[in-house]
């Protein structure tokens, strides 16, 4: 009977011990040579055999690389699942060895009892149920990929040494897969993830800012085809098509692939900052390999330290216990090497400060004289709705404006290209409210105008399409303010020409209204140029010059853009909407003053009255918003704008209302 018991515990039930999937392994009832007092003890021991058989079936079904769909029962195939099966089988080896020892002991002493078997296997009465809980959880919830690490890790945090040690052994085997994926990704830029199990994924919307690019290897391309992962999105591709790309940028455009963190696959005991570092290194390695391949260059971004780093990761894999501290130290070493190399490429070789100055000159209207000349030459062209040739005409006008202002470096101009997009119309209409609808400037080429920039390698990892989108938002806004300022100045010139003729009451109203509008717009322009652009750009220059870490520079640049949008109130809807309405009223006033065709006095009076009321209402609303925030000291930027507008208390003396005061 003892030999029958040992065979049954090994997964081979016989005539004394029966197996059923519902009840498991049990001793047969009414066996004459088994005393009733031994039945309960034997059934207790048989529970180990039941668990072992189920463990063995799970391992057998999921260890093979080629599996039948019926065997998987809907569970996803994967390397981590196979690693779990390997670790589980490794833990069960001690159980098999215990059965072998019992066999030898009974051969040597036939008088040993069932109690001896129970005593010898007592340690597994505690271990097997704990393993079965993990197994059932993986099966029932269909846990996949790195999620398996999370499940094992949680259950390994046990106060019972046998359970903790066994699950730590299983976790060690599963970590081996993660270390190999980390090594391939960080050292070679290869995403070895055929079953989508890793916490780094190709595609996704969580990393648009990084914009890393790569030319995948043949094996990587096959993997992408298997996973059904595409390249850039249609929207990003259209943005890239608007760029006049250099030869290197064309290669990068064709091979652009975005990577991101897959949050659901990131184990809870691995911090997000570590995943970000792993992602950054892999993207950087891919980007560098792509450029090296396109230029038939040699070398590595890791400076030939791949073998040393690979050895350190391999040593982590061989450790019995997982150490987050040691893993972070190795990842930091690799990241620091990559970040320093990228810093030299971007800051020193690519002249980042010079490129940022060029971007400021164009996107942020740093070359004010250039865009003033451009505005003067395209007023008529862009007042009309855009046509198929409008984009060509505005670029010719920009080149002519550059010639008139004697632009020093024509090479800078070739990096930029004005675009006409209908998407801006949707954005503009989305910002529009209901007030001032009757006086808002109609849809025109100005509203569709945008600016694209040829991003040279390796600045594409910093100046991504989404970053250029933000620059374009600032470009349209600043150009709008500059254009309104120019129109009001032109109104002044027109009014001066007509000053000698007879003036009526409406002319006096126009003079005062233009004066109030110019006062507000001029101070807004001064605030944007001095308090926002120059101040923020100066801080960015200092940070770029003082840091030797690429990621720190990227964060500084992202903060610079965020501060631009915040301090110019583009993100603060009440203030931005109010300013947007005021600029629209100024456009309508300029059109009324400069129109050459005769208009009836009644119609002019009605339009002028609407403009006066609208401007008074919006200027009053702006003053109330700025004053209320200043009193709460919650937004220093609004307080600074109010200081510019009310530096001589003129705004306050006017009762917080411009336009109707003195009219």
C-alpha angles and dihedrals in degrees: 000000000000091000090049088052094050091048090049091050087052091057100266109107116192140178097309100041117045128200127214126168092229101045099024123212115347139159114257117256122251097014102167099217095049115085114227089237090062096052096080091046092049092048089051090054090045090062086073089054091050092054092044093053091051091047090050093049092050092048092048093049097047104033097072120090090217112053137170117242091233091057093054094053091210096312116138117249117236150145094252091054091051090047089052089052090050091050092046091050089050091054091048090056090081089055092051090048090051090054090049091051091050090051091054092046093053091047088054095043116023091184095072113118137225088259088066090057090049092050094047093051097040093108090063093054086074099036103047097057090051091050090046091055090056092045094049091049092053091047099043097044094034091231110200139193119333089359086077088063090055093051094048093044093053093050092044090064090087132138091220109091097211092053094042094049094046095050091044087056091052091046091052091057092048092048087059089070092049093049091051091051092047091049094049092047100043099038102034106016092241119143100207097187112122093162098043095247103131124093089238115074137182112244126005133127101256096088110040091129095063097055094186115181134200145169103231121222121245093264091047091051090051089051090051090052090051093051093044092232117159131203126246122347121259092252093053091046091054089051091051092048089060091062123091094225128200121233092268093047091053089058090048092049092053092049099039113137125166124220129195143170116273100217096195090058096049109102113235093237091059110079119230091238089063092052090050091054092048090050093048094051094048093048091048093050090050092048093051093046090050093054093043090052093049091051095037087239129153133217136073136255087229091061094236092303093120094106094050092047091045090053092051092051090047090053090053089052091054094054117105094218125049114239117195091188093057092045091052091049092055093044090049091052091053093042093050091051092050094042093051092048091049090048090058092047096047104033103032108024098031093038096231095185091053092048092048089051089052091049089050091051092056111022094037095036095245088153093062095168091056094054092040088059090045092052092049093052098044103041093106095036097053098038088076123071111275121264135192092276098042093094092054092047096051092051091052088049091051091052091049091049089052090053092050094052092043097240106209100214113040089180088072091058092054090061092063132065128183114229135197114215131176089207088078089064092060090048092049093048089049090056094048120102130195099261116090094014091138094056102035116121110260122246109288145157090273091065091050095047119117139159129232127195131208104234113208124209125296096015090073089083089061102031099051124170091262091051091051088050089060091048088051091054089055091044094056093045096048092044089052092053092045091049093050090050090051092048092052090050089051089051089055090053091049092049091050090054091052094044094094092058124078112290124211133192094276091056091056090050090051092051094052094042092050090049092053093045092049090048092056097041095045092053092045089052091049091049092051095047100041108025097035115024103031094039096048094042091051090054091048092052091052093050094048091049095047100047129073096189121093096209090053089052091049091051091047091052092047089050090049092055093044091051091049092054092044100045092045087054095235088132094044101081101195094052095038092049090050093050090045090055092047092052090049091052090050090053091051092048091051091051090050094050098043099042111123100196116090115256127189116261092237093056092046091050092049093049092045092049090051091050093048093050093044095048092045091050095048095043090050091049091049092051092049092050093048094045095048093050093046091054090054093046089220099125118034091185093063089046089053092051090050089050090055093047095042102032092128095033090247091129091050093047089052088060093253090294128107127189100038097050109109094002 
